[in-house]
Each structure stands twice: as C-alpha cells, then as structure tokens.
Amino acid sequence: MWAKGKADYKPSGPGTANIGTLKNPVFIEREEIPGYFTPWFWQALEIWQAFNLGLGLPFSGAWPDGPAYLAVIIRICESEHRAIMGEQ
C-alpha cells in the first residue's frame, strides 16, 4: 500500500481502489482497506507523530539504544508525509 513517490488515488471501478504510483499501481478491494489499519499501523503512526512533534523517541536513551524498527517507522512515515504534502 505504501508506494515510493507521490501516491495517487483514482477510483478504478465499482468496489476497487487504485493506490500507488502511476507506474506501479496497487489495486485493493474497498472492503480490504480497513484491514490495512491494524493496531501495528496505529502504533507506528503514533510513534512518528510524537517524534515529528518534537516529543522524542518512545524510550530513554539515544538512537543506538533503541530497536532498529523505530528508525524504519520514522523514515517510512516521513517519506509518505512528504509525498502527500508534495515535497518529493
């Protein structure tokens, strides 16, 4: 569902959605969309939002003290945010 570059949404027929780049569209059924918003997704978004607001990381210590997946979460969310806002 996450695509590199600017994501476009175009209805592609009854009951489907086209999410992705023009060169690499990702087709999913509308009823599948809620399945992408898992508890993990919301936790990842919360981590990025807190970091983006300047509240820091969700643990005490420096970057090397935390799990590597936090850096991945922040990098993916930031990339998608910039793509949505038209900065990439």
HELIX and SHEET records of a PDB file:
HELIX    1   1 ARG A   30  GLU A   32  5                                   3    
HELIX    2   2 ILE A   33  TYR A   36  1                                   4    
HELIX    3   3 PRO A   39  ASN A   52  1                                  14    
HELIX    4   4 TRP A   63  ASP A   65  5                                   3    
HELIX    5   5 ALA A   68  ILE A   84  1                                  17    
SHEET    1   A 3 ASP A   8  PRO A  11  0                                        
SHEET    2   A 3 THR A  16  GLY A  20 -1                                        
SHEET    3   A 3 PRO A  25  GLU A  29 -1                                        
END                                                                             
